[in-house]
Amino acid sequence: MSESEVALLSRMWEQHMRAPFPPHMRGREIHGEDMVLLDADIAGCVVSTLSGPLDEKRRKVLLLCLAAVEKVLPSIDDEDSASEYYEHLRNMAALAVELGNADAR
């Protein structure tokens, strides 16, 4: 795991923590994905990644979340900057997966 990649993920996490959750996404499902739960699951996996290597269970959850966010992104409207919020989530998830793959080597 590269220290610079961990630092980047840490900065992305700090940015995410300052970003308000798009209010109109509360209680909303897109393509069968609960948007609050998707946010929470990715956030939990990112925090775990920042604490150390992901276990296999969290790694699988993160991969499923990454696929889910990729699936829903094209259908997210831009009200309250929701698409930007979920793109940032996707980018964090992708980096966390990359870091996890580096740890697995």
Backbone hydrogen bonds in HBPLUS format (Angstrom, degrees):
<---DONOR---> <-ACCEPTOR-->    atom                        ^
c    i                          cat <-CA-CA->   ^        H-A-AA   ^      H-
h    n   atom  resd res      DA  || num        DHA   H-A  angle D-A-AA Bond
n    s   type  num  typ     dist DA aas  dist angle  dist       angle   num
A0005-GLU N   A0002-SER O   3.13 MM   3  5.21 121.5  2.49  96.0 110.1     1
A0006-VAL N   A0002-SER O   3.04 MM   4  6.39 155.6  2.10 151.2 158.0     2
A0007-ALA N   A0003-GLU O   2.88 MM   4  6.10 156.6  1.94 146.3 153.2     3
A0008-LEU N   A0004-SER O   2.87 MM   4  6.08 151.2  1.96 140.0 148.1     4
A0009-LEU N   A0005-GLU O   2.90 MM   4  6.14 162.4  1.93 147.5 151.9     5
A0010-SER N   A0006-VAL O   2.86 MM   4  6.06 154.4  1.92 146.9 154.7     6
A0011-ARG N   A0007-ALA O   2.92 MM   4  6.22 155.3  1.98 147.6 153.8     7
A0012-MET N   A0008-LEU O   2.87 MM   4  6.14 160.0  1.91 152.7 158.8     8
A0013-TRP N   A0009-LEU O   2.84 MM   4  6.04 152.3  1.91 146.8 154.5     9
A0014-GLU N   A0010-SER O   2.97 MM   4  6.27 157.2  2.02 147.2 152.9    10
A0015-GLN N   A0011-ARG O   2.96 MM   4  6.26 157.6  2.01 150.1 156.0    11
A0016-HIS N   A0012-MET O   2.88 MM   4  6.13 155.2  1.94 146.1 153.5    12
A0017-MET N   A0013-TRP O   2.89 MM   4  6.18 154.2  1.96 152.2 158.8    13
A0018-ARG N   A0014-GLU O   3.26 MM   4  6.53 134.5  2.48 138.3 149.1    14
A0018-ARG N   A0015-GLN O   3.13 MM   3  5.26 134.4  2.35  98.0 110.4    15
A0019-ALA N   A0015-GLN O   3.14 MM   4  6.38 126.8  2.44 140.9 155.0    16
A0019-ALA N   A0016-HIS O   3.10 MM   3  5.12 139.6  2.27  98.1 109.8    17
A0025-MET N   A0022-PRO O   2.93 MM   3  5.63 164.2  1.96 126.7 131.7    18
A0026-ARG N   A0023-PRO O   3.21 MM   3  5.75 165.6  2.23 115.2 119.6    19
A0028-ARG N   A0025-MET O   3.20 MM   3  5.17 157.1  2.25 125.6 121.8    20
A0035-MET N   A0028-ARG O   3.03 MM   7  5.97 176.9  2.03 169.5 170.1    21
A0030-ILE N   A0033-GLU O   2.98 MM   3  5.21 152.1  2.06 137.8 141.7    22
A0033-GLU N   A0030-ILE O   2.89 MM   3  5.21 161.4  1.92 114.8 121.1    23
A0038-LEU N   A0034-ASP O   2.92 MM   4  6.11 155.3  1.98 152.9 160.4    24
A0039-ASP N   A0035-MET O   3.22 MM   4  6.29 158.0  2.27 134.9 140.2    25
A0040-ALA N   A0036-VAL O   2.92 MM   4  6.21 165.4  1.94 153.8 157.8    26
A0041-ASP N   A0037-LEU O   2.81 MM   4  5.94 163.2  1.83 154.4 158.5    27
A0042-ILE N   A0038-LEU O   3.10 MM   4  6.20 167.4  2.11 148.4 151.9    28
A0043-ALA N   A0039-ASP O   2.92 MM   4  6.05 164.8  1.94 152.2 157.3    29
A0044-GLY N   A0040-ALA O   2.90 MM   4  6.08 160.1  1.94 148.6 153.5    30
A0045-CYS N   A0041-ASP O   3.10 MM   4  6.32 157.0  2.15 146.1 151.9    31
A0046-VAL N   A0042-ILE O   2.88 MM   4  6.12 153.1  1.95 154.2 162.2    32
A0047-VAL N   A0043-ALA O   2.98 MM   4  6.20 166.1  2.00 155.0 158.1    33
A0048-SER N   A0044-GLY O   3.02 MM   4  6.19 156.3  2.07 141.7 148.6    34
A0049-THR N   A0045-CYS O   2.87 MM   4  6.07 153.2  1.94 143.1 150.5    35
A0050-LEU N   A0046-VAL O   2.95 MM   4  6.24 153.7  2.02 150.9 157.7    36
A0051-SER N   A0047-VAL O   3.15 MM   4  6.40 127.5  2.44 136.9 150.3    37
A0051-SER N   A0048-SER O   3.04 MM   3  5.05 136.3  2.24  96.6 109.4    38
A0052-GLY N   A0048-SER O   3.14 MM   4  6.42 123.9  2.47 141.7 156.0    39
A0052-GLY N   A0049-THR O   3.22 MM   3  5.23 144.6  2.35  98.0 108.0    40
A0059-ARG N   A0055-ASP O   2.96 MM   4  6.14 156.6  2.02 155.2 162.8    41
A0060-LYS N   A0056-GLU O   2.97 MM   4  6.19 155.4  2.03 148.0 153.3    42
A0061-VAL N   A0057-LYS O   3.02 MM   4  6.33 158.5  2.07 148.4 154.6    43
A0062-LEU N   A0058-ARG O   2.84 MM   4  6.04 161.1  1.87 150.5 155.4    44
A0063-LEU N   A0059-ARG O   2.98 MM   4  6.25 155.7  2.04 146.6 152.8    45
A0064-LEU N   A0060-LYS O   2.96 MM   4  6.22 158.5  2.01 150.7 156.3    46
A0065-CYS N   A0061-VAL O   2.86 MM   4  6.12 155.8  1.92 150.6 158.0    47
A0066-LEU N   A0062-LEU O   2.85 MM   4  6.05 154.7  1.91 148.6 155.5    48
A0067-ALA N   A0063-LEU O   3.06 MM   4  6.29 158.7  2.11 145.3 150.3    49
A0068-ALA N   A0064-LEU O   2.91 MM   4  6.14 153.5  1.98 144.3 152.4    50
A0069-VAL N   A0065-CYS O   2.84 MM   4  6.06 165.0  1.86 156.8 159.4    51
A0070-GLU N   A0066-LEU O   3.06 MM   4  6.20 154.4  2.13 143.4 150.6    52
A0071-LYS N   A0067-ALA O   3.01 MM   4  6.23 146.5  2.13 141.1 150.3    53
A0072-VAL N   A0068-ALA O   3.02 MM   4  6.32 153.2  2.09 152.1 158.4    54
A0073-LEU N   A0069-VAL O   3.00 MM   4  5.89 149.3  2.10 146.9 153.4    55
A0075-SER N   A0072-VAL O   2.85 MM   3  5.44 146.0  1.97 121.9 132.5    56
A0076-ILE N   A0073-LEU O   3.16 MM   3  5.35 168.5  2.17 113.6 117.2    57
A0081-SER N   A0078-ASP O   3.06 MM   3  4.93 142.1  2.20 133.0 123.9    58
A0082-ALA N   A0079-GLU O   3.12 MM   3  5.91 151.6  2.21 122.1 127.4    59
A0085-TYR N   A0081-SER O   3.02 MM   4  6.29 157.1  2.07 151.5 158.5    60
A0086-TYR N   A0082-ALA O   2.97 MM   4  6.22 164.7  1.99 156.2 158.7    61
A0087-GLU N   A0083-SER O   2.86 MM   4  5.99 143.1  2.00 143.6 154.4    62
A0088-HIS N   A0084-GLU O   2.98 MM   4  6.16 154.2  2.05 145.9 152.1    63
A0089-LEU N   A0085-TYR O   3.08 MM   4  6.44 151.4  2.16 139.8 148.0    64
A0090-ARG N   A0086-TYR O   2.91 MM   4  6.11 157.5  1.96 140.8 146.6    65
A0091-ASN N   A0087-GLU O   2.91 MM   4  6.17 158.2  1.95 148.4 154.0    66
A0092-MET N   A0088-HIS O   2.94 MM   4  6.23 156.1  2.00 150.7 156.8    67
A0093-ALA N   A0089-LEU O   2.88 MM   4  6.12 164.6  1.90 154.5 159.0    68
A0094-ALA N   A0090-ARG O   2.85 MM   4  6.07 160.5  1.89 152.9 158.3    69
A0095-LEU N   A0091-ASN O   3.05 MM   4  6.21 157.9  2.10 143.6 149.1    70
A0096-ALA N   A0092-MET O   2.86 MM   4  6.08 160.3  1.90 152.8 158.8    71
A0097-VAL N   A0093-ALA O   2.90 MM   4  6.13 154.2  1.97 149.2 156.0    72
A0098-GLU N   A0094-ALA O   2.96 MM   4  6.18 158.4  2.01 144.0 150.2    73
A0099-LEU N   A0095-LEU O   2.84 MM   4  6.12 158.0  1.89 152.4 158.1    74
A0100-GLY N   A0096-ALA O   2.88 MM   4  6.09 152.9  1.96 142.9 150.9    75
A0101-ASN N   A0097-VAL O   2.80 MM   4  6.10 149.7  1.89 151.6 160.1    76
A0102-ALA N   A0098-GLU O   3.01 MM   4  6.29 150.3  2.10 144.6 152.6    77
A0103-ASP N   A0099-LEU O   3.02 MM   4  6.31 148.7  2.12 144.4 152.8    78
A0104-ALA N   A0100-GLY O   3.05 MM   4  6.25 139.6  2.22 139.2 149.8    79
A0105-ARG N   A0102-ALA O   3.35 MM   3  5.47 149.9  2.45  98.7 106.9    80
